[in-house]
Amino acid sequence: MAGGSVSECKEYLFKVLVIGELGVGKTSIIKRYVHQLFSQHYRATIGVDFALKVINWDSKTLVRLQLWDIAGQERFGNMTRVYYKEAVGAFVVFDVTRGSTFEAVSKWKHDLDSKVKLANGSPIPSVLLANKCDQKREGSNNTSLMDNFCKETGFLGWFETSAKDNINVDEAARFLVENILLNDKGLPYEESNGERIKLDQETVAAESKSGCC
Amino acid sequence: MYPKQIATSLDNVITIRNVNIFLKLGLSESVIAAACSRVGQRVLHVDRRSYYAGNWASFTFNGLLSWIEEYKQAGPSDEAAQEKVEEGEEALALSSLDTSITNVEVFCYASEEPEEVEEGVKDGAAAAWSVPQTPDSEGEVERCLLESSSVEEEEAVLAGDEVAQASGPDAGAEETQPEGEVPPQAYETQGEWQDEQQASPSPAESQPEPKKQITYTKIVKEGRRFNIDLVSKLMYSRGSLVDLLIKSNVSRYAEFKNVTRILTYRNGKVEQVPCSRADVFGSKQLTVVEKRMLMKFLTFCLDFEQHPEEYQDFSVHSFWDFLLTKKLTENLRHFILHSIAMVTPDVCTVEGLRATQHFLRCLGRYGNTPFLFPLYGLGEIPQCFCRMCAVFGGIYCLRQSVRCLVLDKESGKCKAVIDSNGQRISCSHFVVEDGYIGLDQRKNVDSRQISRAVLITDRSILPSDSEQQISLVTVPPVEPGSPVVRMVELCSSTMTCMPGTYLVHLTCSSSGSAREDLAPVVSRLFCIPVSPGEESKEGEEGSEVPSVLWALYFNMRDTSAVDRSSYDLPSNVHVCTSPDAALGSDHAIKLAEAVFRQLLPEEEFCPPAPNPEDIIYDGEGPQGEGPGFEEADPAEALPSQGEVESAERQEEAEDAGETGDVAKQETVAVAENEPRPASEE
């Protein structure tokens, strides 16, 4: 809570999905963003659930960003609802060196929009990441095409990123969080109807112990 | 250069050795799969359905309509294909027909026409919205959608058409259709109510009603807000499922609500059961003497083992007989038997006492009733375990099944399976749900069934200060010989139904079809809109009986009592049973643990998964490998065998075996390492 007084500080927890074809660098982007690490040694994601990034957004706002990686089931496109539920933003990633991963972007976007929505029924904000731009062949600059594509497919925008060279990863995240915060301000939080329970946090209710006696 | 994306085939999996294959995604199978994956076993989990959780699934409203459609269609016929079986092997076919769901019946009572919305609002009548679109000679309002698929299609079309017409108080603020342009009175006059409407066309705005009328159109439109479970259970806050969720850290994937009330149906009324101490003292329906009696009895039950003299004479008698000898009023006996112990009168005394004790011990852990309900429905729970399994490398494949097992004649073991595409996948163990086992492999056939009803209603069974109540309602036999019915009423904050509606699940052990078993209870506790001419409930102004908007009945087979010994199967084929009728999930969890012990006797069952929340890097903090990182992030900690460094910490040393396994799995099961040269960070 840098600077601002604690009482004024608002804390947010945002669940953000990172999706896209196999090997486009989803895990690399998460690791770069959250841990400032990059490894070229590629491996499919095992044991990684989500990573948490804490952002001191401004003097009054603390954002805890949960970045959810897709696990082994991705290859068959069969994500559990557990993965999608209550997400408020998404990155769809493709690999600029492989056209087929870009072709799959629409499929992922469609899947995303069909499986998760904001409380008001609109799609969750999503940003397209053209990853591995450090390997991009020169001359393949088609900014206006990409802008159009984003408009048609419903992305807020797109970024050329490189998890390897740390290009635009922070910028893309900042852009997405800005948009999530905009939504959040516009929408009242639907949970005024009593507490939700996390199992690992036992409530010490007035009725402590075993209830009677 | 890169491996092709696999759509729906298991090509790459076929090369894997020693995989554990799981067929069907029910709770037990999902728990075992997660447990195996967690300790480094290779897991392939398939289901012929397109959704997770098998018969434990929950569906959006529209998803449920598709599910109903699916069960109307006959299953795929058994092609007696020549299987790829080699010498010394034989094929054992699995059942390709899912016969676990029967007697599916659907009734829609919510209106579809906007003018009926107006009418209902005007009259404020609970029962005023079910009108056949075309005058029906019998005055039959109920329409069984199953009898004609065209009805549903028609409705789907209507759903689209009517949205534009929806108007008045029914039009939610968030709707995008231009309702504002349609004056509330601009309904098409049609049907029997035409005259009445024209006689008194009072616009809705002049008499605002607090209750919104829910039309079928609205339900379809808001269908995604529903999560309708096929199985209705609650979680005992100190039951084996809750314990396992906490122990394994799978609980991180779900949130819960406390059940807020225990209700019971008695003498034609729904009453709240006082179960916690605060309830007992605050109860208005109990006398002071009764309060004292009840407290005394419950206090005894809490540690009844300490007082054997109190009950040992009744060890051969029923719990009911025991209750009769205690100084309890009829009121209290009803509460204790039906709502606290939740047993039948004939169970033995000790069993009744134990059930009461379990109930009492679960009180107060998370709230003032012993029960929890997962947000988004019970169907979340198997998916939570599937997510855990996938995070540790388990592969999931829906719309895929196993056609037959390949048995080694010599050892009698299952060495491979052949999937629905005819491809052979070798396996070390095969875990399958009972429904896939053909008749030939069964020594006897147990035909127990569960009767289920799902209702969407317009108000709570017992209105209170809060609209957001989650209630368990115990309904003793409404007539001699009829079943004990358990009812769970869910409010919209459980994320299982749209605001303004309640989702009601009824469950009992079947004696007949679901409708035969449960319709008598439904008709006593709810208002089933009758044809408009009758309007039986119309006069009861302020009637608090909820109206049924939509109802589904079905039977589900219950194989939970089938013993392992009644299957004639290879020793490395393990059968999981379907959901049982009990309130808790203990059976499924105990079964999962037992099967896991057979599969991997040496391994720990569901050790805690590392918590990703432990990896917190402050945005401005120091970068790089902070202490605890390798430990907390398994992907980083378990890169490949070569990279497994000598354990620096005690915990790592303990995990070393597992580390190697996971790493192996990674290369074998996944087999898509980027062929770029590795230059480590």
Chai-1 contact restraints between the chains, C-beta under 6 A:
chainA,res_idxA,chainB,res_idxB,connection_type,confidence,min_distance_angstrom,max_distance_angstrom,comment,restraint_id
A,E21,B,Q5,contact,1.0,0.0,6.0,A-B,restraint_1
A,Q36,B,Q623,contact,1.0,0.0,6.0,A-B,restraint_2
A,S39,B,E681,contact,1.0,0.0,6.0,A-B,restraint_3
A,Q40,B,A678,contact,1.0,0.0,6.0,A-B,restraint_4
A,Q40,B,S679,contact,1.0,0.0,6.0,A-B,restraint_5
A,H41,B,A678,contact,1.0,0.0,6.0,A-B,restraint_6
A,Y42,B,N673,contact,1.0,0.0,6.0,A-B,restraint_7
A,Y42,B,E674,contact,1.0,0.0,6.0,A-B,restraint_8
A,R43,B,E666,contact,1.0,0.0,6.0,A-B,restraint_9
A,A44,B,V670,contact,1.0,0.0,6.0,A-B,restraint_10
A,I46,B,G393,contact,1.0,0.0,6.0,A-B,restraint_11
A,I46,B,A635,contact,1.0,0.0,6.0,A-B,restraint_12
A,I46,B,V662,contact,1.0,0.0,6.0,A-B,restraint_13
A,I46,B,E666,contact,1.0,0.0,6.0,A-B,restraint_14
A,G47,B,F392,contact,1.0,0.0,6.0,A-B,restraint_15
A,G47,B,P634,contact,1.0,0.0,6.0,A-B,restraint_16
A,G47,B,A635,contact,1.0,0.0,6.0,A-B,restraint_17
A,V48,B,A635,contact,1.0,0.0,6.0,A-B,restraint_18
A,D49,B,V391,contact,1.0,0.0,6.0,A-B,restraint_19
A,D49,B,P612,contact,1.0,0.0,6.0,A-B,restraint_20
A,F50,B,P612,contact,1.0,0.0,6.0,A-B,restraint_21
A,L52,B,E613,contact,1.0,0.0,6.0,A-B,restraint_22
A,L52,B,I616,contact,1.0,0.0,6.0,A-B,restraint_23
A,V54,B,D618,contact,1.0,0.0,6.0,A-B,restraint_24
A,V54,B,G619,contact,1.0,0.0,6.0,A-B,restraint_25
A,I55,B,G619,contact,1.0,0.0,6.0,A-B,restraint_26
A,N56,B,G619,contact,1.0,0.0,6.0,A-B,restraint_27
A,A71,B,A390,contact,1.0,0.0,6.0,A-B,restraint_28
A,A71,B,V391,contact,1.0,0.0,6.0,A-B,restraint_29
A,G72,B,A390,contact,1.0,0.0,6.0,A-B,restraint_30
A,G72,B,G393,contact,1.0,0.0,6.0,A-B,restraint_31
A,G72,B,G394,contact,1.0,0.0,6.0,A-B,restraint_32
A,G72,B,I395,contact,1.0,0.0,6.0,A-B,restraint_33
A,Q73,B,A390,contact,1.0,0.0,6.0,A-B,restraint_34
A,Q73,B,Y396,contact,1.0,0.0,6.0,A-B,restraint_35
A,R75,B,I6,contact,1.0,0.0,6.0,A-B,restraint_36
A,F76,B,C397,contact,1.0,0.0,6.0,A-B,restraint_37
A,N78,B,Y396,contact,1.0,0.0,6.0,A-B,restraint_38
A,N78,B,L398,contact,1.0,0.0,6.0,A-B,restraint_39
A,T80,B,Y52,contact,1.0,0.0,6.0,A-B,restraint_40
A,T80,B,Q383,contact,1.0,0.0,6.0,A-B,restraint_41
A,T80,B,C386,contact,1.0,0.0,6.0,A-B,restraint_42
A,T80,B,R387,contact,1.0,0.0,6.0,A-B,restraint_43
A,R81,B,Q383,contact,1.0,0.0,6.0,A-B,restraint_44
A,V82,B,Y253,contact,1.0,0.0,6.0,A-B,restraint_45
A,V82,B,Q383,contact,1.0,0.0,6.0,A-B,restraint_46
A,V82,B,C384,contact,1.0,0.0,6.0,A-B,restraint_47
A,V82,B,R387,contact,1.0,0.0,6.0,A-B,restraint_48
A,N120,B,E174,contact,1.0,0.0,6.0,A-B,restraint_49
A,N193,B,Q468,contact,1.0,0.0,6.0,A-B,restraint_50
A,N193,B,S493,contact,1.0,0.0,6.0,A-B,restraint_51
A,G194,B,Q468,contact,1.0,0.0,6.0,A-B,restraint_52
A,R196,B,E255,contact,1.0,0.0,6.0,A-B,restraint_53
A,I197,B,F256,contact,1.0,0.0,6.0,A-B,restraint_54
A,I197,B,Y366,contact,1.0,0.0,6.0,A-B,restraint_55
A,L199,B,L245,contact,1.0,0.0,6.0,A-B,restraint_56
A,L199,B,I246,contact,1.0,0.0,6.0,A-B,restraint_57
A,L199,B,S251,contact,1.0,0.0,6.0,A-B,restraint_58
A,D200,B,I246,contact,1.0,0.0,6.0,A-B,restraint_59
A,D200,B,S251,contact,1.0,0.0,6.0,A-B,restraint_60
A,E202,B,R365,contact,1.0,0.0,6.0,A-B,restraint_61
A,T203,B,Y366,contact,1.0,0.0,6.0,A-B,restraint_62
A,A205,B,G364,contact,1.0,0.0,6.0,A-B,restraint_63
A,A205,B,G367,contact,1.0,0.0,6.0,A-B,restraint_64
A,E207,B,S276,contact,1.0,0.0,6.0,A-B,restraint_65
A,E207,B,A278,contact,1.0,0.0,6.0,A-B,restraint_66
A,E207,B,G364,contact,1.0,0.0,6.0,A-B,restraint_67
A,E207,B,N368,contact,1.0,0.0,6.0,A-B,restraint_68
A,S208,B,G364,contact,1.0,0.0,6.0,A-B,restraint_69
A,S210,B,L302,contact,1.0,0.0,6.0,A-B,restraint_70
A,S210,B,L360,contact,1.0,0.0,6.0,A-B,restraint_71
A,S210,B,R361,contact,1.0,0.0,6.0,A-B,restraint_72
A,G211,B,S276,contact,1.0,0.0,6.0,A-B,restraint_73
A,G211,B,R277,contact,1.0,0.0,6.0,A-B,restraint_74
A,G211,B,L360,contact,1.0,0.0,6.0,A-B,restraint_75
A,G211,B,L363,contact,1.0,0.0,6.0,A-B,restraint_76
A,G211,B,G364,contact,1.0,0.0,6.0,A-B,restraint_77
A,C212,B,R277,contact,1.0,0.0,6.0,A-B,restraint_78
A,C212,B,L298,contact,1.0,0.0,6.0,A-B,restraint_79
A,C213,B,T299,contact,1.0,0.0,6.0,A-B,restraint_80
